Amino acid sequence: MQARTVQQLFNLHGRTALVTGGSRGLGLQIAHALGEAGARVMISARKADELERAAAELKASGIDVLTAVADVSREADVMALADAALGSLGHVDILVNNAGATWGALAEEHPIDAWDKVMNLNVRGLFLLTREIGKRSMIPRKSGKIVNIASVAALGGNVKLMQAIGYHTSKGAVLTFTRALAAEWGRYGINVNAIGPGVFPSKMANGMIDHLGADNIKENIPLNRLGDDEDLKGPLLLLASDAGKHMSGVFIPVDGGASAVIAG
C-alpha cells in the first residue's frame, strides 16, 4: 500500500459528522473545521434560531450542513437526535460530543439541582448519544471516530480561575469515559479521544473572563494568550481523520501551556 500524502490523511471528503452544541463557540469552530476538510456535517443545539444562524454561516463557507434541535440532557431528545442523524446522514463517521454546561459555586454551597444539570448534559447525555451512534452505526461498520470535548478542568481544580466542582467532576468523568471506551471499542476499529480546551472566549467562559479580566487570566498561561477561533481546528482534525488513525484513549490539552505549569 502506497503511503498517503498529508493532505490525503486529513481529507474528510465523503465522511459524515455529528457535532453537539454546534451552533456557537467551540462547537461552531469544530463544525467549520470538519466541513472545511470536506465532511458533511450535522450540528445540534437547543435553540432553533441559533442553529439557523450557524447553518447560514457554514453554508456561506461552502459547507454541507444539516441541523437538529435537541437538548442532549434529555434522553428523549438524544434518541431523536440519533434517529435524525442516521436518517439524514445514513451513518455517522465522526461524532463530536461538544455540548456542555457549567455552574459556578463553592463546593459547600453547590445546589444539587445545578449538580444534576451539569452531570445530565456533560456525562449522561454524552454517554447516551455515544452509545446510540456506536451500536447503530459505528460498531456495525467497524469504523468510527469519537472526539469528546472535555476541558483542562478535567485535570483538577484551579481556584484562581473558577470554583465549579460539578463542572470539574463532570469533565474528569468525560476523560475517564474516553479512556475506558477506547479500550473497549478498539476491537471495532473505533478511535475514541478527547480534547481539553483551556480558556476560550465563549458564552460559557465570558462571565469568568469579564470577572477576572483577560490580562489576569493570561498571566497564568505560558503562551500569554486565550484560545481563538482557529486553535481547536488542528487537534480536532487530527483526531477525526485518518491522520490520527493510530491514536485512541488520548487527551490533548489545548490551553496555551496552562496544564504544564506545576503549582507551587
Secondary structure by P-SEA (a helix, b strand, c coil): cccccccccccccccccccccccccaaaaaaaaaaaaccbbbbbcccaaaaaaaaaaaaaaccbbbbbbcccccaaaaaaaaaaaaaacccccbbbcccccccccccccccaaaaaaaaacccaaaaaaaaaaaaacccccccbbbbbbcccccccccccccccaaaaaaaaaaaaaaaaaaaacccccbbbbbbbbccccccccaaaaaaccaaaaaaacccccccccccaaaaaaaaacccccccccbbbbccccccccccc
